[in-house]
Amino acid sequence: MPAIFDHEHHVRDDEIDGLGHVNNLQYLHWMLDAAIAHSSEQGWPPERHLELQAGWVVRSHFIEYLRPAMAGDRIVVRTWVSDFRKTTSRRKYRILRPDDNTLLAVAETNWVFICYQRRVPRRVPVEVVSAFEVVEPDPAE
């Protein structure tokens, strides 16, 4: 079970904006896709959260765009969990273009674990926490 997870993606033409590079909102989609893929790999796919009637929602995102991605690029969204608190977890990301070893963006998301019915934060269950290895400090620093 990988503590640091690499999620590969090929940039599609429909992800390109009027300036000829990937639209900023696509990075959020990639981050979400990578987080779901990592969680699924660790035994917590969306269906298991539905059974539990609890799961993650975004409280905040931070993204620093460093270099553009272009149509046809192969990118990797590298992600890991950097902490767990009572009802939250911070996940970090590095978005890379491995063909030329370029760092495109650094990002993080603060997730909140909620009860789906009441839509309020709840304590992260121990079985969720134990499925992930916390990686701190940031391996890229």
C-alpha positions in Angstrom: 0.0 0.0 0.0 1.8 3.2 -1.2 2.2 6.0 1.3 3.1 8.2 -1.7 0.8 7.6 -4.7 1.4 8.5 -8.3 -1.7 9.0 -10.5 -0.9 9.3 -14.2 -2.9 11.4 -16.6 -2.6 12.4 -20.3 -3.7 16.0 -21.0 -6.7 16.0 -23.3 -7.5 18.7 -25.9 -10.7 19.6 -23.9 -8.6 20.6 -20.9 -6.8 23.4 -22.8 -8.0 27.0 -22.3 -7.8 30.1 -24.6 -4.2 30.7 -23.7 -3.2 27.3 -25.1 -2.3 25.6 -21.8 -4.3 23.5 -19.3 -7.1 25.4 -17.6 -6.4 26.0 -13.9 -9.6 24.2 -12.9 -8.3 21.0 -14.4 -5.7 20.8 -11.7 -8.5 20.6 -9.1 -10.0 17.7 -11.1 -6.7 16.0 -11.3 -6.1 16.4 -7.5 -9.6 15.0 -6.7 -9.0 12.1 -9.1 -5.6 11.3 -7.5 -7.0 11.5 -4.0 -9.9 9.1 -4.9 -7.5 6.7 -6.6 -5.1 6.7 -3.6 -7.9 6.2 -1.2 -9.3 3.4 -3.3 -5.9 1.8 -3.4 -5.8 1.9 0.4 -9.1 0.1 0.7 -11.4 3.1 0.9 -13.2 3.5 -2.5 -16.2 5.9 -2.7 -18.5 2.9 -2.3 -17.1 2.0 1.1 -17.6 5.6 2.3 -21.2 5.3 1.1 -21.7 2.2 3.2 -20.2 4.0 6.2 -22.5 7.0 5.4 -19.5 9.3 6.0 -16.6 10.6 4.0 -14.4 13.5 2.9 -15.4 17.0 1.6 -13.0 19.8 0.7 -12.6 22.7 3.2 -9.8 24.4 1.2 -7.4 24.1 -1.6 -4.0 25.7 -2.2 -2.3 25.5 -5.6 0.8 27.2 -6.8 1.2 27.0 -10.5 4.8 26.9 -11.6 4.9 25.8 -15.3 2.1 25.2 -17.8 0.9 21.8 -19.0 0.0 21.4 -22.7 -2.2 19.1 -24.7 -0.7 15.6 -25.0 1.6 16.0 -22.0 1.8 12.9 -19.7 1.6 14.2 -16.2 1.8 12.6 -12.8 -0.1 13.8 -9.8 1.9 12.6 -6.8 -0.1 12.7 -3.6 0.2 11.7 0.1 -1.5 12.3 3.4 0.5 14.7 5.5 -1.6 14.7 8.7 -4.8 13.5 10.4 -6.6 15.5 13.1 -9.8 14.8 14.9 -12.1 15.6 11.9 -9.7 16.7 9.2 -6.8 15.6 7.1 -4.3 17.4 4.9 -3.3 15.9 1.6 -0.4 17.3 -0.4 0.3 17.0 -4.1 3.1 17.5 -6.6 2.0 17.7 -10.2 4.9 16.7 -12.5 5.7 16.2 -16.2 8.0 13.2 -15.9 9.2 13.3 -19.5 11.3 16.3 -18.8 11.3 16.1 -15.0 9.4 19.4 -14.7 7.4 20.4 -11.5 4.2 22.0 -12.8 2.5 22.8 -9.5 2.5 22.2 -5.8 -0.8 21.9 -4.0 -2.6 20.8 -0.9 -6.1 20.2 0.2 -7.6 20.4 3.7 -10.3 17.7 3.8 -13.1 17.4 6.5 -14.7 14.1 7.4 -18.4 14.4 7.5 -21.6 12.4 8.3 -23.4 12.3 4.9 -26.9 12.4 6.5 -26.4 15.3 8.9 -23.7 17.1 6.8 -21.6 17.9 9.9 -18.0 17.0 10.7 -17.4 13.8 12.6 -14.3 12.1 14.0 -12.3 10.3 11.4 -12.7 6.6 12.2 -9.6 4.7 13.3 -10.0 2.2 10.4 -9.7 5.1 8.0 -6.7 6.6 9.7 -5.0 3.2 9.9 -5.4 2.7 6.1 -2.9 5.5 5.4 0.7 6.2 6.3 1.2 9.9 7.2 4.2 11.3 5.3 5.7 14.3 7.1 7.7 16.3 6.5 7.1 16.9 2.8 9.3 14.4 0.9 10.0 17.0 -1.8 11.4 19.5 0.7 
